[in-house]
Amino acid sequence: MENRGTPSNFIKNVITEDLSSGKVKEVVTRFPPEPNGYLHIGHAKAIWINFTLADEFGGKTNLRFDDTNPLKEDTEYVNSIQEDVKWLGYEWDELRFASDYFGEMYERAELLIRKGKAYVDDLSADQIRELRGTLTEPGKNSPYRERSSEESLDLFRRMRAGEFKDGEKVLRAKIDMASPNINLRDPVIYRISHSHHHNTGDTWCIYPMYTFAHPLEDAIESVTHSLCSLEFEDQRPFYDWVIAECEMPAVPHQYEFGRLNLAQTVTSKRKLKLLVDEGHVDGWDDPRMPTISGLRRRGYTPEAIRSFVHETGISKSQGLVDLQMLEHFIREDLKLTVPRTMAVLRPLKVVITNYPEGQTEYFEIENNVENPEMGNRQIPFSREIYIERDDFMEIPPNKYFRLFPGNEVRLKNAYFIKCNEFIKDENGEVVELHCTYDPETRSGSGFTGRKVKGTLHWVDASQAVPAEFRLYEPLISAEEADAEAEVEGLEPSADKPEPSFLDQLNPKSIEILQGFVEPGLKDSVPQDKFQFFRHGYFNVDSKYSTPGHPVFNLVVSLKSSFQPAK
């Protein structure tokens, strides 16, 4: 895989200085997903940043699962995340799990208790929230805050032994309930959860909170540059507190970058899971989903996604990226690499009345006019063909150059045909055209006797392959549907209820059509990609295609007004 590196950015400058000053000897980063859902396009940027920066400086990157919440995690997600990272073109140096460090995390928690830096609290989650305070008002101390270290240590060990019910007690860091940073107001660092864990089974009934576990994981793995999205900036003081008070030998440092917000796109795993669980989409890999598996099934390539995140760059600011920017890079990746063929999505039958019955001839055409090395193919032509339904109008408007009674057009790479009559069904809908062709106008014959303004694509009816086409629009109607997505690893705030994003779902996000493709596409298999003239780029679906009856997902339309930065 070609690695273009990252554009000039502040993290690269920090790493350069750290290496030149001797502060670090080797760059170590990590990509730390929670296995509670599938990766999405926002994760692709985090993957690219961590792996590419480490590679630029000859360092290494671990893939580490932050699996501290057994209620939401599953091996299905563990497996899908590994598959997606590999598909994007990256190889990790070591595969790690936060749960592998539970023993050491527990010991560090006991150390905090002995130092008077943590205490067991009997308050409920709601009571803790009530005493937390606001952005303008300090919090209030828990009545259990002054518990002795001996009593808290005893209770914590009994929590570990399973003596208490879920939610009955928690372990809290003892910092400052009046801190202007709410994250330092005695955050919970352990809670009780009698839950089966995908990696540790039933060994544990208490689990560390993400914000406590994450810095410890980084320190245990000797991570030098802990790269997080900007939402974690307010968590950095607690990150540093945990490293210092737990007396970790290695001292990683956290750096925050602006996350990738894509217009009309949900990038909250909590919301994406709701779409899956409630059946609004066809699973995590639905081609409308912004998941890596959804983009792959739709037909996006890893090269296009890497080019896209490279173009977005690395900065400290949040921004909303136009969906057209992502679409631009898949067009650029496919335009010289996929064959250009003909497909009719909304078929209308045409009978060429003066063409000999039973005769079939073949035309040789280029697979890709911009890439001659892709060679040529033969396509059949006979008395009956299919064209697009909207390529005919009974009463056309001005400057309509396609078929209408008495008008002549060119069939792409074939002949001129002229519409003489049309047939309607009992509902008044046109179901068949009768046309004549001019044998002298055969494509490639050098005919210059007259010109026509319209050129139509078509498929031969006798050998056309029935196919299904799935056309997509953005799943979300609102432009900034997910600008307030929750921080990865943190629970959404109960103080800030949000309107249901389900109200923003686009009812026209998918349209399914039955049509025909050229006979050469009969044996196409999942991930085969084609450009269909006038329609766009399509990918053979991996879930619903069957031998002899392919299903094509629209990857992207043919044109866009987006222009990348020079």
MARMI-338739 format. One record per residue (C-alpha): residue number from 1; x, y, z; residue in one letter. Coordinates in steps of 0.5 Angstrom, whole numbers, plus 500, padded with zeros to 3 digits. Layout:
residues N
<NUM, <X, Y, Z>, A>;
...
This chain:
residues 566
<1, <500, 500, 500>, M>;
<2, <503, 507, 498>, E>;
<3, <503, 511, 504>, N>;
<4, <503, 519, 502>, R>;
<5, <504, 521, 510>, G>;
<6, <500, 526, 513>, T>;
<7, <500, 533, 511>, P>;
<8, <504, 538, 515>, S>;
<9, <500, 538, 522>, N>;
<10, <501, 540, 529>, F>;
<11, <502, 533, 531>, I>;
<12, <507, 532, 526>, K>;
<13, <511, 538, 529>, N>;
<14, <510, 535, 536>, V>;
<15, <513, 528, 534>, I>;
<16, <519, 531, 531>, T>;
<17, <521, 535, 537>, E>;
<18, <520, 530, 542>, D>;
<19, <525, 525, 537>, L>;
<20, <530, 531, 536>, S>;
<21, <530, 533, 544>, S>;
<22, <530, 525, 546>, G>;
<23, <524, 526, 550>, K>;
<24, <522, 519, 546>, V>;
<25, <526, 514, 543>, K>;
<26, <521, 511, 539>, E>;
<27, <514, 513, 537>, V>;
<28, <508, 509, 539>, V>;
<29, <501, 510, 538>, T>;
<30, <495, 506, 538>, R>;
<31, <488, 505, 535>, F>;
<32, <483, 504, 541>, P>;
<33, <476, 502, 539>, P>;
<34, <471, 500, 543>, E>;
<35, <468, 493, 541>, P>;
<36, <461, 496, 542>, N>;
<37, <459, 497, 534>, G>;
<38, <462, 497, 527>, Y>;
<39, <467, 502, 525>, L>;
<40, <465, 508, 521>, H>;
<41, <468, 513, 517>, I>;
<42, <470, 518, 523>, G>;
<43, <474, 512, 525>, H>;
<44, <477, 511, 518>, A>;
<45, <480, 518, 520>, K>;
<46, <483, 516, 527>, A>;
<47, <486, 510, 524>, I>;
<48, <489, 514, 518>, W>;
<49, <492, 519, 523>, I>;
<50, <495, 513, 528>, N>;
<51, <498, 509, 523>, F>;
<52, <500, 514, 518>, T>;
<53, <504, 518, 523>, L>;
<54, <507, 512, 527>, A>;
<55, <509, 510, 520>, D>;
<56, <512, 516, 518>, E>;
<57, <517, 516, 524>, F>;
<58, <519, 509, 524>, G>;
<59, <514, 507, 530>, G>;
<60, <509, 502, 531>, K>;
<61, <501, 502, 532>, T>;
<62, <497, 497, 537>, N>;
<63, <490, 495, 535>, L>;
<64, <487, 496, 542>, R>;
<65, <480, 494, 544>, F>;
<66, <478, 498, 550>, D>;
<67, <473, 493, 552>, D>;
<68, <471, 496, 559>, T>;
<69, <463, 495, 558>, N>;
<70, <461, 488, 558>, P>;
<71, <454, 490, 557>, L>;
<72, <455, 493, 550>, K>;
<73, <461, 489, 547>, E>;
<74, <461, 483, 543>, D>;
<75, <466, 478, 539>, T>;
<76, <462, 480, 533>, E>;
<77, <465, 487, 533>, Y>;
<78, <472, 485, 535>, V>;
<79, <472, 481, 529>, N>;
<80, <469, 486, 524>, S>;
<81, <474, 492, 527>, I>;
<82, <480, 487, 525>, Q>;
<83, <477, 486, 518>, E>;
<84, <476, 493, 517>, D>;
<85, <482, 496, 519>, V>;
<86, <486, 490, 515>, K>;
<87, <481, 492, 509>, W>;
<88, <483, 499, 509>, L>;
<89, <490, 497, 508>, G>;
<90, <493, 497, 515>, Y>;
<91, <497, 492, 519>, E>;
<92, <498, 493, 527>, W>;
<93, <504, 491, 531>, D>;
<94, <501, 488, 537>, E>;
<95, <493, 486, 538>, L>;
<96, <491, 488, 545>, R>;
<97, <485, 488, 550>, F>;
<98, <484, 493, 555>, A>;
<99, <481, 487, 559>, S>;
<100, <488, 484, 559>, D>;
<101, <490, 489, 564>, Y>;
<102, <484, 488, 569>, F>;
<103, <489, 485, 574>, G>;
<104, <494, 491, 574>, E>;
<105, <488, 496, 573>, M>;
<106, <485, 493, 580>, Y>;
<107, <492, 494, 583>, E>;
<108, <492, 501, 581>, R>;
<109, <485, 503, 584>, A>;
<110, <487, 500, 591>, E>;
<111, <494, 504, 591>, L>;
<112, <489, 510, 590>, L>;
<113, <485, 508, 596>, I>;
<114, <491, 507, 600>, R>;
<115, <494, 514, 598>, K>;
<116, <487, 517, 600>, G>;
<117, <486, 519, 593>, K>;
<118, <479, 514, 592>, A>;
<119, <473, 512, 596>, Y>;
<120, <468, 507, 595>, V>;
<121, <461, 511, 595>, D>;
<122, <454, 508, 596>, D>;
<123, <450, 514, 592>, L>;
<124, <446, 512, 586>, S>;
<125, <448, 514, 579>, A>;
<126, <442, 519, 580>, D>;
<127, <445, 522, 587>, Q>;
<128, <452, 523, 584>, I>;
<129, <449, 527, 578>, R>;
<130, <445, 531, 582>, E>;
<131, <451, 533, 587>, L>;
<132, <456, 534, 581>, R>;
<133, <454, 541, 580>, G>;
<134, <454, 545, 573>, T>;
<135, <458, 549, 569>, L>;
<136, <457, 555, 573>, T>;
<137, <456, 552, 580>, E>;
<138, <461, 547, 584>, P>;
<139, <459, 540, 586>, G>;
<140, <457, 538, 593>, K>;
<141, <461, 533, 597>, N>;
<142, <458, 526, 598>, S>;
<143, <457, 524, 605>, P>;
<144, <462, 518, 604>, Y>;
<145, <467, 522, 601>, R>;
<146, <471, 522, 608>, E>;
<147, <471, 514, 609>, R>;
<148, <477, 512, 611>, S>;
<149, <482, 508, 606>, S>;
<150, <481, 502, 611>, E>;
<151, <474, 502, 610>, E>;
<152, <474, 504, 603>, S>;
<153, <479, 498, 601>, L>;
<154, <475, 493, 605>, D>;
<155, <469, 495, 601>, L>;
<156, <472, 495, 594>, F>;
<157, <475, 488, 596>, R>;
<158, <468, 486, 597>, R>;
<159, <465, 489, 591>, M>;
<160, <471, 485, 587>, R>;
<161, <468, 479, 591>, A>;
<162, <461, 480, 589>, G>;
<163, <458, 481, 595>, E>;
<164, <454, 487, 592>, F>;
<165, <449, 488, 587>, K>;
<166, <450, 492, 581>, D>;
<167, <449, 500, 582>, G>;
<168, <450, 499, 590>, E>;
<169, <457, 502, 590>, K>;
<170, <462, 505, 586>, V>;
<171, <469, 507, 587>, L>;
<172, <470, 514, 586>, R>;
<173, <477, 518, 585>, A>;
<174, <478, 524, 590>, K>;
<175, <480, 530, 587>, I>;
<176, <476, 537, 587>, D>;
<177, <468, 537, 587>, M>;
<178, <469, 545, 586>, A>;
<179, <474, 544, 580>, S>;
<180, <471, 548, 574>, P>;
<181, <473, 542, 570>, N>;
<182, <467, 538, 571>, I>;
<183, <471, 532, 569>, N>;
<184, <475, 533, 576>, L>;
<185, <469, 533, 580>, R>;
<186, <470, 526, 583>, D>;
<187, <469, 522, 577>, P>;
<188, <467, 514, 578>, V>;
<189, <473, 510, 576>, I>;
<190, <470, 503, 578>, Y>;
<191, <462, 500, 578>, R>;
<192, <459, 494, 579>, I>;
<193, <457, 489, 573>, S>;
<194, <455, 482, 574>, H>;
<195, <456, 481, 567>, S>;
<196, <459, 476, 562>, H>;
<197, <465, 479, 559>, H>;
<198, <467, 477, 552>, H>;
<199, <474, 476, 553>, N>;
<200, <475, 475, 561>, T>;
<201, <468, 471, 562>, G>;
<202, <466, 471, 569>, D>;
<203, <472, 473, 572>, T>;
<204, <470, 480, 574>, W>;
<205, <464, 483, 577>, C>;
<206, <467, 490, 577>, I>;
<207, <469, 494, 571>, Y>;
<208, <474, 500, 570>, P>;
<209, <470, 506, 567>, M>;
<210, <473, 508, 560>, Y>;
<211, <476, 514, 563>, T>;
<212, <480, 511, 568>, F>;
<213, <482, 505, 564>, A>;
<214, <484, 509, 558>, H>;
<215, <490, 512, 560>, P>;
<216, <493, 506, 564>, L>;
<217, <492, 502, 558>, E>;
<218, <497, 507, 554>, D>;
<219, <502, 507, 560>, A>;
<220, <502, 500, 560>, I>;
<221, <503, 499, 553>, E>;
<222, <508, 505, 553>, S>;
<223, <504, 509, 548>, V>;
<224, <508, 516, 547>, T>;
<225, <503, 520, 543>, H>;
<226, <496, 518, 545>, S>;
<227, <492, 521, 539>, L>;
<228, <484, 523, 541>, C>;
<229, <479, 527, 538>, S>;
<230, <478, 534, 540>, L>;
<231, <472, 532, 545>, E>;
<232, <477, 529, 550>, F>;
<233, <481, 535, 551>, E>;
<234, <477, 537, 557>, D>;
<235, <478, 530, 559>, Q>;
<236, <486, 531, 559>, R>;
<237, <487, 533, 566>, P>;
<238, <484, 527, 569>, F>;
<239, <488, 523, 564>, Y>;
<240, <494, 526, 567>, D>;
<241, <492, 525, 574>, W>;
<242, <491, 518, 573>, V>;
<243, <498, 517, 570>, I>;
<244, <501, 521, 576>, A>;
<245, <497, 518, 582>, E>;
<246, <497, 511, 579>, C>;
<247, <505, 512, 579>, E>;
<248, <505, 509, 572>, M>;
<249, <513, 508, 570>, P>;
<250, <511, 510, 563>, A>;
<251, <508, 517, 562>, V>;
<252, <504, 518, 555>, P>;
<253, <501, 525, 553>, H>;
<254, <495, 526, 550>, Q>;
<255, <494, 530, 544>, Y>;
<256, <487, 532, 541>, E>;
<257, <485, 533, 533>, F>;
<258, <478, 535, 530>, G>;
<259, <474, 529, 529>, R>;
<260, <471, 528, 522>, L>;
<261, <464, 530, 521>, N>;
<262, <461, 529, 515>, L>;
<263, <454, 532, 512>, A>;
<264, <448, 528, 512>, Q>;
<265, <451, 523, 516>, T>;
<266, <451, 520, 523>, V>;
<267, <457, 518, 526>, T>;
<268, <455, 516, 533>, S>;
<269, <455, 508, 534>, K>;
<270, <449, 509, 539>, R>;
<271, <445, 512, 534>, K>;
<272, <447, 507, 528>, L>;
<273, <446, 501, 533>, K>;
<274, <439, 504, 534>, L>;
<275, <438, 504, 526>, L>;
<276, <440, 497, 526>, V>;
<277, <436, 494, 532>, D>;
<278, <430, 498, 530>, E>;
<279, <430, 495, 523>, G>;
<280, <431, 502, 519>, H>;
<281, <437, 499, 515>, V>;
<282, <439, 492, 513>, D>;
<283, <444, 491, 518>, G>;
<284, <451, 494, 520>, W>;
<285, <453, 493, 513>, D>;
<286, <447, 497, 509>, D>;
<287, <450, 501, 504>, P>;
<288, <447, 507, 506>, R>;
<289, <450, 506, 513>, M>;
<290, <457, 510, 514>, P>;
<291, <460, 504, 517>, T>;
<292, <467, 501, 513>, I>;
<293, <463, 495, 512>, S>;
<294, <457, 499, 509>, G>;
<295, <462, 503, 505>, L>;
<296, <465, 497, 502>, R>;
<297, <459, 493, 501>, R>;
<298, <456, 499, 497>, R>;
<299, <463, 499, 493>, G>;
<300, <468, 504, 496>, Y>;
<301, <475, 502, 496>, T>;
<302, <480, 503, 501>, P>;
<303, <484, 507, 496>, E>;
<304, <478, 512, 496>, A>;
<305, <477, 513, 503>, I>;
<306, <485, 514, 505>, R>;
<307, <485, 519, 500>, S>;
<308, <479, 522, 503>, F>;
<309, <481, 523, 510>, V>;
<310, <488, 525, 507>, H>;
<311, <485, 531, 504>, E>;
<312, <481, 533, 510>, T>;
<313, <488, 533, 514>, G>;
<314, <489, 534, 521>, I>;
<315, <487, 540, 525>, S>;
<316, <485, 542, 532>, K>;
<317, <478, 545, 529>, S>;
<318, <472, 542, 528>, Q>;
<319, <469, 542, 521>, G>;
<320, <463, 539, 517>, L>;
<321, <466, 536, 511>, V>;
<322, <461, 536, 505>, D>;
<323, <459, 529, 503>, L>;
<324, <461, 531, 495>, Q>;
<325, <468, 531, 498>, M>;
<326, <468, 523, 499>, L>;
<327, <464, 522, 493>, E>;
<328, <469, 526, 489>, H>;
<329, <475, 521, 491>, F>;
<330, <471, 514, 489>, I>;
<331, <470, 517, 482>, R>;
<332, <477, 519, 482>, E>;
<333, <479, 512, 484>, D>;
<334, <474, 508, 479>, L>;
<335, <474, 512, 473>, K>;
<336, <480, 509, 470>, L>;
<337, <480, 502, 473>, T>;
<338, <473, 500, 472>, V>;
<339, <469, 498, 465>, P>;
<340, <464, 502, 462>, R>;
<341, <458, 498, 460>, T>;
<342, <451, 499, 459>, M>;
<343, <445, 498, 463>, A>;
<344, <438, 499, 463>, V>;
<345, <434, 501, 470>, L>;
<346, <427, 503, 468>, R>;
<347, <426, 498, 461>, P>;
<348, <422, 500, 455>, L>;
<349, <422, 495, 450>, K>;
<350, <424, 497, 442>, V>;
<351, <422, 493, 436>, V>;
<352, <426, 495, 430>, I>;
<353, <421, 493, 425>, T>;
<354, <425, 493, 419>, N>;
<355, <431, 489, 422>, Y>;
<356, <431, 481, 420>, P>;
<357, <428, 477, 425>, E>;
<358, <432, 471, 428>, G>;
<359, <439, 475, 426>, Q>;
<360, <444, 478, 431>, T>;
<361, <450, 482, 430>, E>;
<362, <456, 484, 434>, Y>;
<363, <459, 491, 436>, F>;
<364, <466, 491, 438>, E>;
<365, <467, 497, 443>, I>;
<366, <472, 499, 448>, E>;
<367, <471, 497, 456>, N>;
<368, <474, 504, 458>, N>;
<369, <475, 510, 453>, V>;
<370, <480, 513, 458>, E>;
<371, <484, 507, 459>, N>;
<372, <485, 503, 452>, P>;
<373, <489, 498, 456>, E>;
<374, <483, 495, 459>, M>;
<375, <481, 492, 452>, G>;
<376, <475, 491, 448>, N>;
<377, <469, 487, 448>, R>;
<378, <463, 484, 444>, Q>;
<379, <456, 486, 445>, I>;
<380, <450, 483, 441>, P>;
<381, <445, 487, 437>, F>;
<382, <438, 484, 435>, S>;
<383, <431, 486, 433>, R>;
<384, <429, 487, 440>, E>;
<385, <432, 492, 445>, I>;
<386, <431, 495, 451>, Y>;
<387, <432, 503, 452>, I>;
<388, <431, 507, 458>, E>;
<389, <423, 509, 459>, R>;
<390, <425, 516, 460>, D>;
<391, <429, 516, 453>, D>;
<392, <422, 517, 450>, F>;
<393, <416, 522, 450>, M>;
<394, <410, 522, 447>, E>;
<395, <409, 530, 447>, I>;
<396, <416, 532, 448>, P>;
<397, <418, 539, 450>, P>;
<398, <423, 544, 447>, N>;
<399, <430, 542, 446>, K>;
<400, <428, 534, 448>, Y>;
<401, <433, 530, 443>, F>;
<402, <431, 523, 445>, R>;
<403, <426, 519, 442>, L>;
<404, <419, 521, 440>, F>;
<405, <414, 520, 434>, P>;
<406, <418, 522, 428>, G>;
<407, <425, 523, 431>, N>;
<408, <431, 520, 430>, E>;
<409, <437, 518, 435>, V>;
<410, <443, 514, 435>, R>;
<411, <444, 508, 439>, L>;
<412, <451, 508, 442>, K>;
<413, <456, 504, 438>, N>;
<414, <450, 501, 434>, A>;
<415, <445, 504, 429>, Y>;
<416, <441, 510, 428>, F>;
<417, <433, 509, 429>, I>;
<418, <427, 513, 428>, K>;
<419, <421, 512, 432>, C>;
<420, <415, 511, 428>, N>;
<421, <409, 509, 433>, E>;
<422, <408, 507, 440>, F>;
<423, <404, 502, 444>, I>;
<424, <400, 503, 450>, K>;
<425, <397, 498, 455>, D>;
<426, <390, 499, 458>, E>;
<427, <393, 504, 463>, N>;
<428, <395, 509, 458>, G>;
<429, <402, 507, 459>, E>;
<430, <407, 506, 453>, V>;
<431, <410, 499, 454>, V>;
<432, <413, 498, 447>, E>;
<433, <416, 503, 441>, L>;
<434, <416, 501, 434>, H>;
<435, <422, 504, 430>, C>;
<436, <426, 503, 424>, T>;
<437, <434, 503, 423>, Y>;
<438, <438, 505, 417>, D>;
<439, <443, 500, 416>, P>;
<440, <448, 505, 413>, E>;
<441, <449, 508, 420>, T>;
<442, <453, 503, 423>, R>;
<443, <457, 505, 428>, S>;
<444, <465, 505, 425>, G>;
<445, <462, 505, 418>, S>;
<446, <464, 512, 417>, G>;
<447, <457, 515, 415>, F>;
<448, <457, 522, 415>, T>;
<449, <450, 523, 411>, G>;
<450, <447, 526, 417>, R>;
<451, <447, 528, 424>, K>;
<452, <443, 527, 430>, V>;
<453, <443, 530, 437>, K>;
<454, <441, 524, 441>, G>;
<455, <445, 518, 443>, T>;
<456, <442, 513, 447>, L>;
<457, <444, 507, 451>, H>;
<458, <441, 500, 450>, W>;
<459, <441, 493, 451>, V>;
<460, <440, 487, 447>, D>;
<461, <433, 484, 449>, A>;
<462, <435, 477, 447>, S>;
<463, <441, 476, 451>, Q>;
<464, <440, 482, 456>, A>;
<465, <441, 479, 464>, V>;
<466, <436, 481, 469>, P>;
<467, <438, 485, 474>, A>;
<468, <436, 489, 480>, E>;
<469, <439, 496, 482>, F>;
<470, <439, 499, 488>, R>;
<471, <439, 507, 488>, L>;
<472, <441, 511, 494>, Y>;
<473, <441, 518, 497>, E>;
<474, <443, 520, 504>, P>;
<475, <440, 516, 510>, L>;
<476, <439, 523, 514>, I>;
<477, <435, 529, 511>, S>;
<478, <438, 534, 516>, A>;
<479, <445, 537, 513>, E>;
<480, <448, 537, 520>, E>;
<481, <445, 531, 523>, A>;
<482, <450, 529, 527>, D>;
<483, <454, 535, 529>, A>;
<484, <453, 533, 537>, E>;
<485, <455, 526, 537>, A>;
<486, <457, 523, 543>, E>;
<487, <464, 522, 545>, V>;
<488, <467, 515, 544>, E>;
<489, <468, 512, 551>, G>;
<490, <463, 517, 554>, L>;
<491, <456, 516, 556>, E>;
<492, <451, 522, 553>, P>;
<493, <450, 527, 558>, S>;
<494, <443, 526, 561>, A>;
<495, <443, 533, 562>, D>;
<496, <442, 535, 555>, K>;
<497, <436, 531, 552>, P>;
<498, <437, 531, 544>, E>;
<499, <431, 531, 539>, P>;
<500, <430, 524, 536>, S>;
<501, <435, 523, 530>, F>;
<502, <430, 518, 527>, L>;
<503, <425, 524, 525>, D>;
<504, <431, 526, 520>, Q>;
<505, <431, 519, 516>, L>;
<506, <430, 520, 509>, N>;
<507, <424, 516, 507>, P>;
<508, <427, 516, 500>, K>;
<509, <434, 514, 502>, S>;
<510, <433, 507, 497>, I>;
<511, <430, 506, 491>, E>;
<512, <430, 499, 488>, I>;
<513, <429, 498, 480>, L>;
<514, <429, 492, 476>, Q>;
<515, <432, 492, 469>, G>;
<516, <437, 489, 465>, F>;
<517, <445, 489, 464>, V>;
<518, <449, 487, 458>, E>;
<519, <450, 479, 457>, P>;
<520, <458, 480, 459>, G>;
<521, <455, 482, 466>, L>;
<522, <452, 475, 468>, K>;
<523, <457, 472, 472>, D>;
<524, <459, 478, 476>, S>;
<525, <461, 477, 483>, V>;
<526, <461, 481, 489>, P>;
<527, <465, 487, 489>, Q>;
<528, <466, 487, 481>, D>;
<529, <465, 494, 479>, K>;
<530, <462, 498, 473>, F>;
<531, <461, 505, 470>, Q>;
<532, <454, 504, 467>, F>;
<533, <453, 510, 462>, F>;
<534, <449, 516, 464>, R>;
<535, <447, 513, 471>, H>;
<536, <454, 512, 475>, G>;
<537, <458, 507, 478>, Y>;
<538, <455, 501, 481>, F>;
<539, <458, 495, 485>, N>;
<540, <455, 488, 485>, V>;
<541, <452, 487, 492>, D>;
<542, <455, 482, 497>, S>;
<543, <448, 480, 500>, K>;
<544, <443, 479, 495>, Y>;
<545, <446, 478, 489>, S>;
<546, <445, 470, 486>, T>;
<547, <449, 467, 480>, P>;
<548, <445, 469, 474>, G>;
<549, <442, 475, 477>, H>;
<550, <446, 480, 480>, P>;
<551, <444, 486, 484>, V>;
<552, <448, 492, 483>, F>;
<553, <449, 498, 489>, N>;
<554, <450, 505, 486>, L>;
<555, <456, 507, 489>, V>;
<556, <456, 514, 486>, V>;
<557, <453, 518, 481>, S>;
<558, <457, 520, 475>, L>;
<559, <458, 528, 476>, K>;
<560, <459, 533, 482>, S>;
<561, <461, 540, 483>, S>;
<562, <466, 539, 488>, F>;
<563, <473, 540, 486>, Q>;
<564, <479, 538, 491>, P>;
<565, <484, 543, 494>, A>;
<566, <490, 544, 489>, K>;
